[in-house]
C-alpha cells in the first residue's frame, strides 16, 4: 500500500479532537494533536503482546510513503493502547487518515494514495455537548476496606525485604443513563488537566479508553530518548494554595524513596542500550488539578542512531516501570496478580504511536476511563513501600478515582 503525506491548511483544534476521540484515534499533547479517523487502513496484530517479538516496524516499512518530507509522527503512523499484561494480545492500527497539527499552525495529512477527500469526515460531525451524568450503578473491585487490607499485606512483605516496591490498584465499574461520548469526555479532560496528554483509543475488545496521562513513558527520536517517570503523590485540597503541600512532598522521605527507586530502575534498564544517559539530580513537582507528583526527566543518546532501539523495543525494555508495577519487576507482578484478583486490562499499559522510522511517543495509560455504551470502568493505584500507611494509600486512590470520574459523573466516589 502506498501512503501520501501532504501539508494542509490547519483544522479547528476542537474539531480534530472530536474526530479522533469519538470513533477514531486521539493523542493530544499541549503542543501537538494527532487525530486518526476513517477506520483502519491496516492493522498489526501483537498476538502475544509485548513479550512476542512481532516486528511491527518491519510491517510498517513494507508500505511506501510518498509526498513531501515531514517531522517524526507525520508519515505512516500506527496507534495503540496495550494491556498492562505483557503477554496479552494487542493491536496497532494505522488509520486511513492521520492529521498531525501543531499549536503554531502547521498541519500534515497522511492517507493511502487514492483516498477520498478527508473533509467528508468533517461534515456532519457534531460538537461534543454531553454533560456529566449521575450514577446508575457502581461496584468497587476490591472494596475500600479490602484494598487497605491488601496494602497492609504488601507492607509486611516489603518490610521483610522480599520486594522493594509494588503498585496496588483498585477499580470502580459502573453505568450511567446515556451512552458515553468519548469526545465529550476528552474535551472535559483537556479543560481540567491542561498539562496532561489527552488520549482516546479503541481497545482490542471493542471498548474505548479515554483519559489524561501526565506520565511520558518514553519518547524516541532517532538515537535519542526522553522519559518522565513519576512517583510520590499528595492530594491538593480545593480552594487552597498548593505551595505548602508541594514543599512537603519534596521533603517526604517515603515519597522520595518511592520516586528514587523508580528512577534508578529506569536508568538501569536503559543503560544497556544507550551510550549517554542523564537524569535530573532532584525531582520536580508535577501539579495536576487535585494531586501533585514527583517527576524526573531522564534522557539519553546512542551515538550510532541507526542501531538505536525503536519505540516498541523501548517498551519491551521498560514496561511495566516501577511507577505502575514494582521492583523486582517479576516478583512485584506476581504479588499484584495475587492481591488484586482482577485483570487490569488496559489500565497502566502503554499507549501512543510509532511511525515507520521507529520513532514514537508512549505514555502510561493512567487517569482514564474505559467506556462502552453506558458502562464504564476506571482504575487508580498507589505505590507501596515499607513506610506506606494503608489508610493513606486508600485515600490517595480515592482522590485519583474522583479526579477521573468527575469527567464522566456528577457524583464523586
Secondary structure by P-SEA (a helix, b strand, c coil): cbbbbbbcccccaaaaaaaaaccbbbbbcccbbbbbcccccbbbbcccccccccaaaaaaacccccccccccccccccccccccccccccccccccbbbbbcccbbbbbbbccccccccccccccccccccbbbbccccccccaaaaaaaaaaaaaaaaaccccbbbbbbbccccccccccaaaaaaaaaaacccbbbbbbbccccbbbbbccccccccccccbbbbbbbcbbbbbcccccaaaaaaaaaacaaaaaaaaaaaaaaaaaacccccccccccbbbbbccccbbbbbbbbbbbcccccccccaaaaaaaccccccccccaaaaaaaaaaacccccccccccccccccccccccccccccbbbbccccbbbbbbbbbcccccaaaaaaaaaaaaaaaacccccccc
